[in-house]
Amino acid sequence: MFAETSSRYVTRNPEILGGEPIITGTRTSIRAIVGLWRLGIMPEEILNHLPHLTLAQVFDALSFYLDHQAEINDYIERNQVPNELVHPAVKATRKDHPLAKFAGILSDAEATEIKQ
């Protein structure tokens, strides 16, 4: 039932997150790890947020992402909270983060609006 990938710690299971790539033996998506990394959190620090993972799993997830960026970015985009559902206080703080656009938190339009 698990789909093999070219990565040691990454697998797909159609019964977990609809087959989205996850860390083997967990329900942790590659998308979740990449989201933290794109916010500027170092791989070693990601372990503070996801303590059930090993550093090798985190690096393998990032390696998998770099080989499958379009696919993982699509998962990130499809799972973003719609802007109208984000609390105004959260919007105010996230726009000030220097990596907000890179992390996928801001749309292109929002990033352009901030620059003006």
MMTF fields as JSON, N, C-alpha, C and O atoms, coordinates in Angstrom:
{
  "mmtfVersion": "1.0.0",
  "mmtfProducer": "UNKNOWN",
  "numBonds": 463,
  "numAtoms": 464,
  "numGroups": 116,
  "numChains": 1,
  "numModels": 1,
  "chainsPerModel": [1],
  "groupsPerChain": [116],
  "chainIdList": ["A"],
  "bondAtomList": [4, 2, 8, 6, 12, 10, 16, 14, 20, 18, 24, 22, 28, 26, 32, 30, 36, 34, 40, 38, 44, 42, 48, 46, 52, 50, 56, 54, 60, 58, 64, 62, 68, 66, 72, 70, 76, 74, 80, 78, 84, 82, 88, 86, 92, 90, 96, 94, 100, 98, 104, 102, 108, 106, 112, 110, 116, 114, 120, 118, 124, 122, 128, 126, 132, 130, 136, 134, 140, 138, 144, 142, 148, 146, 152, 150, 156, 154, 160, 158, 164, 162, 168, 166, 172, 170, 176, 174, 180, 178, 184, 182, 188, 186, 192, 190, 196, 194, 200, 198, 204, 202, 208, 206, 212, 210, 216, 214, 220, 218, 224, 222, 228, 226, 232, 230, 236, 234, 240, 238, 244, 242, 248, 246, 252, 250, 256, 254, 260, 258, 264, 262, 268, 266, 272, 270, 276, 274, 280, 278, 284, 282, 288, 286, 292, 290, 296, 294, 300, 298, 304, 302, 308, 306, 312, 310, 316, 314, 320, 318, 324, 322, 328, 326, 332, 330, 336, 334, 340, 338, 344, 342, 348, 346, 352, 350, 356, 354, 360, 358, 364, 362, 368, 366, 372, 370, 376, 374, 380, 378, 384, 382, 388, 386, 392, 390, 396, 394, 400, 398, 404, 402, 408, 406, 412, 410, 416, 414, 420, 418, 424, 422, 428, 426, 432, 430, 436, 434, 440, 438, 444, 442, 448, 446, 452, 450, 456, 454, 460, 458],
  "bondOrderList": [1, 1, 1, 1, 1, 1, 1, 1, 1, 1, 1, 1, 1, 1, 1, 1, 1, 1, 1, 1, 1, 1, 1, 1, 1, 1, 1, 1, 1, 1, 1, 1, 1, 1, 1, 1, 1, 1, 1, 1, 1, 1, 1, 1, 1, 1, 1, 1, 1, 1, 1, 1, 1, 1, 1, 1, 1, 1, 1, 1, 1, 1, 1, 1, 1, 1, 1, 1, 1, 1, 1, 1, 1, 1, 1, 1, 1, 1, 1, 1, 1, 1, 1, 1, 1, 1, 1, 1, 1, 1, 1, 1, 1, 1, 1, 1, 1, 1, 1, 1, 1, 1, 1, 1, 1, 1, 1, 1, 1, 1, 1, 1, 1, 1, 1],
  "groupList": [{"groupName": "MET", "atomNameList": ["N", "CA", "C", "O"], "elementList": ["N", "C", "C", "O"], "formalChargeList": [0, 0, 0, 0], "bondAtomList": [1, 0, 2, 1, 3, 2], "bondOrderList": [1, 1, 2], "singleLetterCode": "M", "chemCompType": "L-PEPTIDE LINKING"}, {"groupName": "PHE", "atomNameList": ["N", "CA", "C", "O"], "elementList": ["N", "C", "C", "O"], "formalChargeList": [0, 0, 0, 0], "bondAtomList": [1, 0, 2, 1, 3, 2], "bondOrderList": [1, 1, 2], "singleLetterCode": "F", "chemCompType": "L-PEPTIDE LINKING"}, {"groupName": "ALA", "atomNameList": ["N", "CA", "C", "O"], "elementList": ["N", "C", "C", "O"], "formalChargeList": [0, 0, 0, 0], "bondAtomList": [1, 0, 2, 1, 3, 2], "bondOrderList": [1, 1, 2], "singleLetterCode": "A", "chemCompType": "L-PEPTIDE LINKING"}, {"groupName": "GLU", "atomNameList": ["N", "CA", "C", "O"], "elementList": ["N", "C", "C", "O"], "formalChargeList": [0, 0, 0, 0], "bondAtomList": [1, 0, 2, 1, 3, 2], "bondOrderList": [1, 1, 2], "singleLetterCode": "E", "chemCompType": "L-PEPTIDE LINKING"}, {"groupName": "THR", "atomNameList": ["N", "CA", "C", "O"], "elementList": ["N", "C", "C", "O"], "formalChargeList": [0, 0, 0, 0], "bondAtomList": [1, 0, 2, 1, 3, 2], "bondOrderList": [1, 1, 2], "singleLetterCode": "T", "chemCompType": "L-PEPTIDE LINKING"}, {"groupName": "SER", "atomNameList": ["N", "CA", "C", "O"], "elementList": ["N", "C", "C", "O"], "formalChargeList": [0, 0, 0, 0], "bondAtomList": [1, 0, 2, 1, 3, 2], "bondOrderList": [1, 1, 2], "singleLetterCode": "S", "chemCompType": "L-PEPTIDE LINKING"}, {"groupName": "ARG", "atomNameList": ["N", "CA", "C", "O"], "elementList": ["N", "C", "C", "O"], "formalChargeList": [0, 0, 0, 0], "bondAtomList": [1, 0, 2, 1, 3, 2], "bondOrderList": [1, 1, 2], "singleLetterCode": "R", "chemCompType": "L-PEPTIDE LINKING"}, {"groupName": "TYR", "atomNameList": ["N", "CA", "C", "O"], "elementList": ["N", "C", "C", "O"], "formalChargeList": [0, 0, 0, 0], "bondAtomList": [1, 0, 2, 1, 3, 2], "bondOrderList": [1, 1, 2], "singleLetterCode": "Y", "chemCompType": "L-PEPTIDE LINKING"}, {"groupName": "VAL", "atomNameList": ["N", "CA", "C", "O"], "elementList": ["N", "C", "C", "O"], "formalChargeList": [0, 0, 0, 0], "bondAtomList": [1, 0, 2, 1, 3, 2], "bondOrderList": [1, 1, 2], "singleLetterCode": "V", "chemCompType": "L-PEPTIDE LINKING"}, {"groupName": "ASN", "atomNameList": ["N", "CA", "C", "O"], "elementList": ["N", "C", "C", "O"], "formalChargeList": [0, 0, 0, 0], "bondAtomList": [1, 0, 2, 1, 3, 2], "bondOrderList": [1, 1, 2], "singleLetterCode": "N", "chemCompType": "L-PEPTIDE LINKING"}, {"groupName": "PRO", "atomNameList": ["N", "CA", "C", "O"], "elementList": ["N", "C", "C", "O"], "formalChargeList": [0, 0, 0, 0], "bondAtomList": [1, 0, 2, 1, 3, 2], "bondOrderList": [1, 1, 2], "singleLetterCode": "P", "chemCompType": "L-PEPTIDE LINKING"}, {"groupName": "ILE", "atomNameList": ["N", "CA", "C", "O"], "elementList": ["N", "C", "C", "O"], "formalChargeList": [0, 0, 0, 0], "bondAtomList": [1, 0, 2, 1, 3, 2], "bondOrderList": [1, 1, 2], "singleLetterCode": "I", "chemCompType": "L-PEPTIDE LINKING"}, {"groupName": "LEU", "atomNameList": ["N", "CA", "C", "O"], "elementList": ["N", "C", "C", "O"], "formalChargeList": [0, 0, 0, 0], "bondAtomList": [1, 0, 2, 1, 3, 2], "bondOrderList": [1, 1, 2], "singleLetterCode": "L", "chemCompType": "L-PEPTIDE LINKING"}, {"groupName": "GLY", "atomNameList": ["N", "CA", "C", "O"], "elementList": ["N", "C", "C", "O"], "formalChargeList": [0, 0, 0, 0], "bondAtomList": [1, 0, 2, 1, 3, 2], "bondOrderList": [1, 1, 2], "singleLetterCode": "G", "chemCompType": "PEPTIDE LINKING"}, {"groupName": "TRP", "atomNameList": ["N", "CA", "C", "O"], "elementList": ["N", "C", "C", "O"], "formalChargeList": [0, 0, 0, 0], "bondAtomList": [1, 0, 2, 1, 3, 2], "bondOrderList": [1, 1, 2], "singleLetterCode": "W", "chemCompType": "L-PEPTIDE LINKING"}, {"groupName": "HIS", "atomNameList": ["N", "CA", "C", "O"], "elementList": ["N", "C", "C", "O"], "formalChargeList": [0, 0, 0, 0], "bondAtomList": [1, 0, 2, 1, 3, 2], "bondOrderList": [1, 1, 2], "singleLetterCode": "H", "chemCompType": "L-PEPTIDE LINKING"}, {"groupName": "GLN", "atomNameList": ["N", "CA", "C", "O"], "elementList": ["N", "C", "C", "O"], "formalChargeList": [0, 0, 0, 0], "bondAtomList": [1, 0, 2, 1, 3, 2], "bondOrderList": [1, 1, 2], "singleLetterCode": "Q", "chemCompType": "L-PEPTIDE LINKING"}, {"groupName": "ASP", "atomNameList": ["N", "CA", "C", "O"], "elementList": ["N", "C", "C", "O"], "formalChargeList": [0, 0, 0, 0], "bondAtomList": [1, 0, 2, 1, 3, 2], "bondOrderList": [1, 1, 2], "singleLetterCode": "D", "chemCompType": "L-PEPTIDE LINKING"}, {"groupName": "LYS", "atomNameList": ["N", "CA", "C", "O"], "elementList": ["N", "C", "C", "O"], "formalChargeList": [0, 0, 0, 0], "bondAtomList": [1, 0, 2, 1, 3, 2], "bondOrderList": [1, 1, 2], "singleLetterCode": "K", "chemCompType": "L-PEPTIDE LINKING"}],
  "groupTypeList": [0, 1, 2, 3, 4, 5, 5, 6, 7, 8, 4, 6, 9, 10, 3, 11, 12, 13, 13, 3, 10, 11, 11, 4, 13, 4, 6, 4, 5, 11, 6, 2, 11, 8, 13, 12, 14, 6, 12, 13, 11, 0, 10, 3, 3, 11, 12, 9, 15, 12, 10, 15, 12, 4, 12, 2, 16, 8, 1, 17, 2, 12, 5, 1, 7, 12, 17, 15, 16, 2, 3, 11, 9, 17, 7, 11, 3, 6, 9, 16, 8, 10, 9, 3, 12, 8, 15, 10, 2, 8, 18, 2, 4, 6, 18, 17, 15, 10, 12, 2, 18, 1, 2, 13, 11, 12, 5, 17, 2, 3, 2, 4, 3, 11, 18, 16],
  "groupIdList": [1, 2, 3, 4, 5, 6, 7, 8, 9, 10, 11, 12, 13, 14, 15, 16, 17, 18, 19, 20, 21, 22, 23, 24, 25, 26, 27, 28, 29, 30, 31, 32, 33, 34, 35, 36, 37, 38, 39, 40, 41, 42, 43, 44, 45, 46, 47, 48, 49, 50, 51, 52, 53, 54, 55, 56, 57, 58, 59, 60, 61, 62, 63, 64, 65, 66, 67, 68, 69, 70, 71, 72, 73, 74, 75, 76, 77, 78, 79, 80, 81, 82, 83, 84, 85, 86, 87, 88, 89, 90, 91, 92, 93, 94, 95, 96, 97, 98, 99, 100, 101, 102, 103, 104, 105, 106, 107, 108, 109, 110, 111, 112, 113, 114, 115, 116],
  "secStructList": [7, 7, 5, 7, 7, 1, 1, 1, 1, 3, 3, 5, 7, 6, 6, 1, 4, 4, 4, 7, 7, 3, 3, 6, 6, 1, 7, 7, 5, 2, 2, 2, 2, 2, 2, 2, 2, 2, 6, 6, 7, 7, 2, 2, 2, 2, 2, 2, 2, 1, 6, 6, 1, 7, 2, 2, 2, 2, 2, 2, 2, 2, 2, 2, 2, 2, 2, 1, 2, 2, 2, 2, 2, 2, 2, 2, 2, 2, 6, 1, 7, 7, 4, 4, 4, 1, 7, 2, 2, 2, 2, 2, 2, 2, 2, 6, 7, 6, 6, 6, 6, 6, 6, 6, 1, 1, 7, 2, 2, 2, 2, 2, 2, 2, 2, 7],
  "xCoordList": [0.813, 0.0, 0.86, 0.397, 2.098, 3.0, 3.694, 4.075, 3.851, 4.558, 6.008, 6.287, 6.91, 8.337, 8.723, 8.171, 9.664, 10.252, 11.755, 12.268, 12.441, 13.896, 14.595, 15.82, 13.831, 14.392, 14.267, 13.291, 15.257, 15.298, 14.157, 13.589, 13.815, 12.839, 11.492, 10.616, 11.312, 10.075, 9.282, 9.829, 7.983, 7.092, 5.767, 5.545, 4.903, 3.54, 2.592, 2.852, 1.502, 0.468, -0.866, -1.213, -1.62, -2.88, -3.872, -4.826, -3.659, -4.552, -4.117, -4.834, -2.958, -2.461, -2.278, -1.476, -3.029, -2.968, -3.16, -2.592, -3.945, -4.258, -3.066, -3.088, -2.033, -0.856, 0.227, 1.222, 0.034, 1.062, 2.33, 2.23, 3.516, 4.759, 4.862, 4.625, 5.221, 5.35, 6.646, 7.27, 7.033, 8.163, 7.677, 6.66, 8.398, 8.038, 7.799, 8.598, 6.692, 6.363, 5.691, 5.434, 5.401, 4.748, 3.623, 3.401, 2.93, 1.951, 2.488, 1.73, 3.764, 4.384, 4.663, 5.411, 4.051, 4.22, 5.534, 6.063, 6.033, 7.212, 6.861, 7.699, 5.619, 5.124, 5.309, 5.702, 5.034, 5.162, 6.612, 6.893, 7.522, 8.948, 9.443, 10.165, 9.058, 9.474, 8.906, 9.579, 7.685, 7.09, 7.915, 8.118, 8.388, 9.241, 10.566, 11.038, 11.158, 12.451, 12.339, 13.229, 11.246, 11.064, 10.808, 10.932, 10.455, 10.323, 11.67, 11.751, 12.716, 14.049, 14.492, 15.522, 13.734, 14.098, 15.126, 14.893, 16.247, 17.328, 16.885, 16.065, 17.418, 17.039, 17.194, 16.346, 18.268, 18.479, 17.376, 16.993, 16.873, 15.822, 14.448, 13.543, 14.283, 13.011, 12.706, 11.543, 13.752, 13.565, 12.878, 12.212, 13.028, 12.33, 10.827, 10.034, 10.439, 9.028, 8.437, 7.245, 9.261, 8.837, 9.789, 10.568, 9.73, 10.725, 10.695, 11.62, 9.668, 9.599, 10.447, 10.6, 10.997, 11.831, 13.308, 13.7, 14.115, 15.569, 16.099, 15.412, 17.317, 17.922, 18.072, 17.904, 18.381, 18.495, 17.164, 17.145, 16.053, 14.739, 14.45, 13.902, 14.817, 14.592, 15.406, 14.877, 16.678, 17.509, 17.02, 17.065, 16.558, 16.031, 14.763, 14.549, 13.928, 12.72, 13.077, 12.451, 14.08, 14.496, 15.118, 14.907, 15.873, 16.441, 15.326, 15.372, 14.326, 13.177, 12.485, 12.117, 12.313, 11.686, 12.47, 11.881, 13.772, 14.587, 14.494, 14.65, 14.244, 14.065, 12.637, 12.398, 11.678, 10.256, 9.577, 8.458, 10.257, 9.759, 8.374, 7.525, 8.13, 6.828, 5.7, 4.67, 5.891, 4.859, 4.611, 3.463, 5.677, 5.514, 4.973, 4.138, 5.436, 4.893, 3.4, 2.649, 2.97, 1.546, 0.782, -0.292, 1.322, 0.682, 0.616, -0.398, 1.684, 1.713, 0.63, -0.12, 0.546, -0.442, -1.868, -2.726, -2.124, -3.475, -3.897, -5.091, -2.945, -3.264, -3.15, -3.239, -2.953, -2.899, -4.289, -5.299, -4.315, -5.573, -5.988, -5.18, -7.241, -7.692, -7.514, -7.769, -7.082, -6.765, -7.926, -7.709, -9.148, -10.301, -10.543, -11.288, -9.929, -10.085, -8.962, -9.028, -7.942, -6.812, -7.172, -7.615, -6.98, -7.283, -6.42, -5.245, -6.983, -6.217, -4.916, -3.927, -4.894, -3.666, -2.575, -1.398, -2.963, -1.995, -1.489, -0.295, -2.389, -1.982, -0.949, 0.033, -1.172, -0.263, 1.132, 2.118, 1.236, 2.56, 3.247, 4.463, 2.506, 3.148, 3.681, 4.653, 3.066, 3.54, 4.885, 5.623, 5.199, 6.471, 7.63, 8.789, 7.34, 8.398, 9.146, 8.52, 10.479, 11.251, 11.155, 11.412, 10.795, 10.704, 9.265, 9.017, 8.317, 6.906, 6.575, 5.834, 7.098, 6.817, 7.447, 6.797, 8.7, 9.4, 8.709, 8.647, 8.195, 7.55, 6.18, 5.575, 5.687, 4.38, 3.252, 2.087, 3.585, 2.564, 1.842, 0.637, 2.578, 1.985, 1.861, 2.722, 0.784, 0.631, 1.487, 1.994, 1.649, 2.392, 1.742, 2.436, 0.41, -0.306, -0.059, 0.162, -0.095, 0.153, 1.58, 1.81, 2.53, 3.926, 4.116, 4.843, 3.477, 3.563, 2.927, 3.453, 1.797, 1.094, 1.967, 1.952, 2.715, 3.583, 4.719, 5.107, 5.255, 6.366, 5.96, 6.802, 4.685, 4.227, 3.997, 3.612],
  "yCoordList": [-1.196, 0.0, 1.265, 2.328, 1.159, 2.298, 2.381, 1.364, 3.588, 3.789, 4.135, 5.028, 3.434, 3.687, 5.013, 5.399, 5.687, 6.888, 6.658, 5.658, 7.585, 7.467, 7.912, 7.834, 8.375, 8.859, 7.805, 7.056, 7.76, 6.752, 6.897, 5.898, 8.142, 8.37, 8.892, 9.186, 9.01, 9.571, 8.47, 7.649, 8.474, 7.503, 8.177, 9.339, 7.436, 7.898, 6.779, 5.603, 7.16, 6.203, 6.843, 7.888, 6.244, 6.853, 7.048, 7.813, 6.366, 6.509, 7.618, 7.934, 8.204, 9.304, 10.524, 10.516, 11.57, 12.832, 12.618, 13.35, 11.636, 11.405, 11.013, 11.198, 10.477, 10.06, 11.116, 10.925, 12.23, 13.279, 12.701, 11.892, 13.091, 12.564, 12.875, 14.0, 11.845, 11.954, 11.279, 10.54, 11.545, 10.841, 9.443, 9.302, 8.424, 7.035, 6.8, 7.211, 6.137, 5.808, 6.929, 6.793, 8.043, 9.185, 9.676, 9.14, 10.692, 11.393, 12.789, 13.655, 13.003, 14.305, 14.467, 13.693, 15.485, 15.717, 16.435, 17.167, 16.204, 16.942, 18.426, 19.283, 18.714, 20.096, 20.795, 21.961, 20.105, 20.709, 21.062, 22.128, 20.173, 20.408, 21.554, 22.433, 21.544, 22.602, 23.945, 24.969, 23.951, 25.2, 25.842, 27.056, 25.041, 25.569, 26.065, 27.143, 25.273, 25.643, 26.937, 27.786, 27.091, 28.298, 29.528, 30.654, 29.328, 30.45, 30.844, 31.777, 30.136, 30.461, 29.627, 29.914, 28.607, 27.739, 26.723, 25.998, 26.683, 25.77, 24.318, 24.039, 23.387, 21.977, 21.471, 20.725, 21.874, 21.444, 21.981, 21.323, 23.17, 23.777, 23.203, 23.258, 22.657, 22.028, 20.904, 20.618, 20.269, 19.197, 19.697, 18.919, 20.98, 21.548, 21.598, 21.477, 21.776, 21.854, 20.473, 20.245, 19.572, 18.21, 17.219, 16.551, 17.121, 16.337, 14.831, 14.121, 14.345, 12.91, 12.537, 11.356, 13.539, 13.287, 13.282, 13.796, 12.695, 12.759, 13.799, 14.192, 14.23, 15.196, 14.596, 15.3, 13.324, 12.662, 12.703, 12.898, 12.523, 12.589, 13.992, 14.152, 15.003, 16.387, 16.691, 17.247, 16.332, 16.591, 15.804, 16.308, 14.584, 13.796, 14.44, 14.453, 14.971, 15.669, 16.89, 17.141, 17.646, 18.828, 18.427, 19.1, 17.351, 16.839, 16.406, 16.695, 15.713, 15.293, 16.523, 16.543, 17.547, 18.788, 19.395, 19.787, 19.472, 20.08, 19.307, 19.886, 18.014, 17.198, 17.229, 16.839, 17.693, 17.672, 18.997, 19.006, 20.112, 21.413, 21.749, 22.214, 21.527, 21.897, 21.145, 21.733, 19.867, 19.054, 19.522, 19.705, 19.714, 20.108, 21.531, 21.817, 22.424, 23.786, 23.774, 24.591, 22.851, 22.714, 22.284, 22.817, 21.332, 20.922, 22.097, 22.294, 22.868, 24.027, 25.017, 25.499, 25.319, 26.292, 25.798, 26.568, 24.527, 23.981, 23.924, 23.883, 23.922, 23.815, 25.127, 25.144, 26.227, 27.523, 27.907, 27.603, 28.57, 29.083, 30.262, 31.157, 30.276, 31.412, 32.721, 32.793, 33.74, 35.031, 35.582, 36.187, 35.375, 35.927, 35.226, 35.737, 34.077, 33.363, 33.651, 33.22, 34.372, 34.688, 35.893, 36.921, 35.762, 36.842, 38.061, 37.906, 39.278, 40.496, 40.632, 41.129, 40.207, 40.305, 39.412, 39.772, 38.258, 37.349, 37.95, 37.883, 38.536, 39.17, 40.259, 40.378, 41.05, 42.16, 41.661, 42.256, 40.592, 40.107, 39.361, 39.471, 38.614, 37.818, 38.672, 38.293, 39.812, 40.665, 41.3, 41.702, 41.388, 41.985, 41.002, 41.408, 39.736, 38.726, 38.802, 38.757, 38.917, 39.074, 37.884, 38.036, 36.717, 35.536, 35.162, 34.067, 36.047, 35.709, 35.31, 34.349, 36.01, 35.66, 34.32, 33.468, 34.13, 32.875, 31.691, 30.604, 31.895, 30.811, 30.469, 29.476, 31.279, 30.998, 31.553, 31.227, 32.394, 32.975, 34.101, 34.285, 34.849, 35.951, 35.58, 34.908, 36.027, 35.855, 36.905, 37.824, 36.773, 37.773, 39.145, 40.152, 39.185, 40.458, 41.104, 42.313, 40.306, 40.848, 41.36, 42.404, 40.644, 41.067, 42.377, 43.255, 42.519, 43.757, 44.904, 46.017, 44.644, 45.661, 46.183, 47.378, 45.31, 45.701, 46.589, 47.533, 46.296, 47.073, 48.509, 49.407, 48.737, 50.079, 50.977, 52.132],
  "zCoordList": [0.0, 0.0, 0.0, -0.416, 0.46, 0.453, -0.897, -1.476, -1.386, -2.65, -2.344, -1.545, -2.972, -2.783, -3.435, -4.465, -2.825, -3.42, -3.489, -2.987, -4.107, -4.213, -2.93, -2.833, -1.954, -0.698, 0.396, 0.449, 1.254, 2.315, 3.317, 3.759, 3.679, 4.739, 4.247, 5.06, 2.954, 2.404, 1.718, 0.983, 1.974, 1.341, 1.024, 1.364, 0.375, 0.096, 0.498, 0.244, 1.121, 1.498, 1.127, 1.676, 0.213, -0.203, 0.944, 0.809, 2.068, 3.216, 4.173, 5.122, 3.93, 4.764, 3.881, 2.947, 4.185, 3.435, 1.934, 1.123, 1.572, 0.162, -0.692, -1.909, -0.073, -0.834, -0.94, -1.639, -0.247, -0.222, 0.411, 1.334, -0.059, 0.52, 2.019, 2.459, 2.78, 4.237, 4.679, 3.917, 5.915, 6.511, 6.899, 7.578, 6.47, 6.735, 8.227, 9.069, 8.538, 9.916, 10.682, 11.878, 10.009, 10.648, 9.741, 8.655, 10.204, 9.374, 9.033, 8.595, 9.227, 8.983, 7.5, 6.903, 6.917, 5.482, 5.198, 6.034, 4.006, 3.545, 3.5, 3.782, 3.143, 3.092, 4.433, 4.466, 5.542, 6.87, 7.183, 7.73, 6.838, 7.08, 6.211, 6.683, 4.954, 4.024, 4.465, 4.347, 4.967, 5.442, 6.542, 6.539, 7.477, 8.546, 7.991, 8.351, 7.113, 6.518, 5.727, 5.79, 4.98, 4.175, 5.035, 4.555, 6.293, 7.223, 7.823, 8.623, 7.436, 7.919, 9.106, 9.716, 9.438, 10.556, 10.07, 9.103, 10.747, 10.377, 10.57, 11.444, 9.763, 9.924, 11.363, 11.854, 12.032, 13.42, 14.337, 15.304, 14.031, 14.845, 14.518, 15.351, 13.326, 12.963, 13.944, 14.227, 14.462, 15.443, 16.713, 17.396, 17.04, 18.195, 17.945, 18.879, 16.688, 16.315, 16.034, 16.245, 15.566, 15.221, 15.897, 15.219, 17.233, 17.975, 17.72, 18.117, 17.077, 16.774, 15.557, 15.246, 14.869, 13.693, 14.068, 15.116, 13.198, 13.343, 12.362, 11.419, 12.598, 11.688, 10.289, 9.293, 10.211, 8.903, 8.156, 6.941, 8.869, 8.227, 7.706, 6.615, 8.481, 8.057, 6.802, 5.84, 6.808, 5.629, 4.418, 3.295, 4.631, 3.518, 2.962, 1.75, 3.846, 3.403, 2.559, 1.53, 2.993, 2.232, 0.902, -0.107, 0.89, -0.358, -1.307, -2.502, -0.767, -1.574, -2.156, -3.331, -1.32, -1.791, -2.953, -3.961, -2.82, -3.873, -5.184, -6.259, -5.102, -6.305, -6.841, -7.984, -6.021, -6.396, -6.033, -5.519, -6.303, -5.862, -6.386, -5.625, -7.657, -8.227, -7.521, -7.191, -7.293, -6.637, -5.204, -4.8, -4.439, -3.033, -2.938, -2.079, -3.806, -3.814, -4.117, -3.583, -4.972, -5.269, -4.016, -3.737, -3.263, -2.005, -1.031, -0.36, -0.954, -0.059, -0.459, 0.39, -1.741, -2.216, -1.98, -1.55, -2.257, -2.081, -0.62, -0.324, 0.288, 1.71, 2.466, 3.693, 1.748, 2.413, 2.908, 2.274, 4.036, 4.564, 3.687, 3.438, 3.213, 2.395, 3.154, 4.356, 2.451, 3.059, 3.886, 4.935, 3.418, 4.142, 5.487, 6.323, 5.697, 6.964, 7.962, 9.113, 7.524, 8.403, 9.265, 8.754, 10.562, 11.511, 11.185, 10.854, 11.273, 10.956, 11.746, 11.208, 12.999, 13.8, 13.224, 13.243, 12.716, 12.103, 10.799, 10.505, 10.018, 8.756, 9.014, 8.281, 10.054, 10.349, 10.685, 10.249, 11.445, 11.832, 10.703, 10.544, 9.926, 8.876, 7.74, 7.088, 7.492, 6.398, 6.72, 5.82, 8.005, 8.404, 8.346, 8.436, 8.199, 8.188, 6.86, 5.801, 6.897, 5.658, 4.705, 3.511, 5.199, 4.339, 4.006, 3.5, 4.281, 4.099, 2.666, 2.456, 1.696, 0.295, -0.054, -0.659, 0.32, 0.025, 0.688, 0.112, 1.886, 2.627, 2.068, 2.471, 1.148, 0.578, 1.418, 1.19, 2.394, 3.253, 2.53, 2.7, 1.726, 0.979, -0.489, -1.055, -1.084, -2.523, -3.228, -2.586, -4.536, -5.302, -5.155, -5.016, -5.184, -5.071, -3.711, -3.631, -2.638, -1.301, -1.172, -0.562, -1.732, -1.67, -2.417, -1.952, -3.561, -4.345, -3.58, -3.579, -2.929, -2.15, -1.011, -0.719, -0.376, 0.734, 0.245, 0.933, -0.937, -1.483, -1.772, -1.749, -2.044, -2.446, -1.294, -1.479]
}
